[in-house]
Amino acid sequence: LIALPALAIAMVGLLESMMTASVVDELTDTPSSKNRECSGIGVANIAASLFGGIAGCAMIGQTVGNVRYGGRGRLSTLFAGAFLLILMVLLKPWVSQVPVAALVAIMVMVSASTLDWGSARALLRHPKLSSAVMLATVVVTVATDNLAAGVGVGVLLSGVFFTFKVSRLLSVEKTQDNAGLTYRVSGQVFFASADLLIDAFDVRDIEGRPVRIELTNAHFWDITAVNALDKVCQRLRKHGSTVEVTGLNEHGRALVSRLDIGIE
């Protein structure tokens, strides 16, 4: 029952922590270890749960404020956390007297200073698909009040758009000589570009002539791609052509062997 909420909380925590680390890297012009950051937060959350605490992650507002006021080393982070602990435990009666409106105003100013206002103008210069992913992520996050849902939609759209762009990079060049026809395939062949590979071979133009398919500059990623190549070979042989496949790399040959297809 708690697996899905725990996964969502972990995803949001990791994403916010990595985004905070990226912001700090830009402000300080120094690299950071994202793996060590996330591992440390994970260990701290496990330890906090043993004492009845709740999970937490990097706080971008406090972190940016700390850096802009001169904090650079580990001592600044330790002091910020220790001071926050003192405020919440020892000074709680006085802190609780602070009006919520004042705290909201502080958070609004922190948000305004943290936001990259130039990113809005950059939407007009960025590729349309990238801008669409960014806007969809923001809209879903605001509409659902769930960063995990927004990031999930953004990752899904990025994967779909990337697949679409890579599939269009496939090219098949046709040359003719005395030995017959040679088709040179270049690019990535997978489930999204398999149909493009099949459509590049028109048996009506081949008319039973010998065909050589050169695959040195192509990479076959999955079973769908190999099945598409097999379908092309079978179709050509059915119309009286002899087919020779050359240049298939090791990964492609492994897929052919696994499916027991007689391509070569």
N, C-alpha and C positions, 0 to 999 in steps of 0.2 A: 504493500500500500504506500510505502514511503519512497519507493525506488524512483518513480518519475519526478516527484518534487525534489528529491535529493539530487537527481541528475540536472534538473533545471537550475537549482541553486549553485551547483558546482560549475555549470557552464557559464552562468552569469558572473560568478566570482572570478573564474579564470580569465574570462574576456576582459572584465574591468581591470583586473590586475595587470594583464599584458598591455592594455591600452594606456594605463597609468605609467607603466615602465617606458613605453614608447614616447609618451609626452615628456617624461623626465629626460630621456635620452636626447630629445631635440632641444630641450632647454639648456642642458649642460654640455651638449656635444660630446658625450661619452657613451660607450656601449654598455649594455647590461646583460646579465644572464637570465633570460626569461625562465628557463628550466629551474634554476636555483630559486628564483623568486616564487614560482608557483609551488615548488616542493616545500619551501619554508612556510608558506601560508597554509599548505595542507597539513603539515605537522602541527602548526600552531592551532589550527581548527580542531584537530583531533585532541590535542591537549586541553583546549578550552571546553570541549564537550564533556570531558571527565569531571569538570567542576560545575557543570550545569550551564555553561556558556553557549552562545549561539555562533553559527558560522559567520565569518567576516571575510573581507577582501581588501585590497588596496583602496584607499580613499583618495580619489583624484583631486578633490578640492583641497584637502589638508596637505597633500603631497605637493601640489603646485604652489600653495601658499608657503610651505616650508622652503621650497627651492628658491622662490622669488625673494624671500627674506634672508637669503644667504646660506641656508642649510645645504651642505654638500656631502658630509660624511655620515657614518653610521650613528655617531653620537647625537646628531640632530634628530634622526628618526626615533632613537631611543628616548630622548628627552621629550619629544612631542607626544609619544605614547604614554610615557610616565606622567606628564602633566595632565593629559586627558583622563588618566586613571584617578589622579588626585581630584580633579574637578568632579568626576562622577561619584566618588566614594566619600572623600573627606569634606568637600565643599558642596555637596548636593543640596543642603537646605538653602544656601545662598543662590546657587545656580538656578534652582527651580523658580526663583523669583523673577528671573529675566523674562520679559514678555516674548511670546512666541513670534509676534510681528517683527521684533528686532532680529530674531534668529532667521526668520524668512528673508528679511532684507539682506542679511549677511550672505545667505546661500545664493540669493539672486545675483549679488555682486560677484561672488566667487564663480558662479556659472558664466556670467557675462565676460569675466576676465579670462576664463579657461577656453571658451568657445573660439574656434578659428573662423572669424567672420569672412575671411577670404575664400573659404571653401564654398560659400554660396555663389560667389562670382565665378569660381572655377567650374561650376556645373555647366556653364555655357561653353567652356573650352574642352571639357572632358568628352570622351566618346559617349554617344547617346546611351549605349547599353550600360556603361559604368555608372552614368548619372541615374539611370533607371533603377539600378540595384541600390544605390545610395538612398534615393528617395523612397523606395519601397521599404527598406530597412527602417528608416525614420518613421514613416507612416504607420507601419505595423507595430513598432515599439510604442509610439504614442497612443495608438488606438487601443492596444491590448494592455498597456502599462506593464509589459513583460519584455525585458531585453532579450531573453532567450528566444522568444517567438520571433522578434525582429531579426536577430542574427540568423536564426534558422531559415527564414525566408530569404535573407540576403545571400547566404551560402548556397541555397538551392538555386536561386536565380543565377548566381555567378557560375555555378556548375553547368547549368543549361546553356547559358550564353557562350561560355568557353567551349563547350562541346560543339555548338553551332559554328563558331568561328574556326575551330581546328578542322572540322569536317570539310569546310570550304577550301582548305589549303591543299586538298588532294588534287593532283593533276596526272593525266595520262597522255603522253605524247606518242603519236603514231608516225612511224617512218616505214619506207618501203624500199626494198632492194631486190636483187635477183634471187636471193634465198627465200623471200617471202616478206611478211609483215612483222615489224617489231613494235611492241607496245612497251614504253618505259613508264613505269608507275613511280611517282614521287609523292611523298607525304605520309600521313598517318591514316592507316586503314583500321577502322573499328566499327562498332554498331551504327554510328551515325553517318559514316561515309561509305558503308558497304554498298548501298544502292547506287551511289555515284560511280563506284568501280564497275558494277555490272552494266550500267547504262553506257559506259565508255566503249564497250565492245558491241558493235552492230554487225551481226552475222550476215546481213544482206550486203555489206560492203566487202566482206572478207572472201566470200564466194569459194570456200573450200581451200584456200591457199594456206601454206604453212605459216604458223604463227609462233612467235617467240615473245614471252612475257618477261621483261627485265624488271626485277624487284630490288636491285641493289640500293636504291634510294628510298625504299618504302619500308614501313614497319607495320606488321600485323599484330594487333594487340589482343584480340579476343577470338572466340570461336565463331562469332558472326562474320568476322572479316575472312577467316579461312574458308568458311562455308560459301561466302560470296565468290572467292577465287575458284573453289571447286565447281561452283555452278557455271562460272564462265568457261572453264575448261570442258566441262561436259557438254555445254551448249555448242562450243566450237567443234568438238569432235563429232557431235551428232550431225553437224552440217558438213562433214567430210574434211575438216582441217586437222592437221597434225599440230599438237601444242607442245611447246617446250617452255618450262618455267625455270628461270635462272635467277640467281642472286638472293634467294630467300634466306633471311638471316637465321641464326640459331633459335631464337624465340619462335619464329614462324614455323621452322621445321619441327620443333617440339610440339606445337599445336597440331600440325599435320599428322605427326606420329601418334598423338594421343587419340585423334579422331579416326585414325586408320583410313586416311583419304589418299587416293592414288593421284596426287597432283603432279608430282615430278616423274 
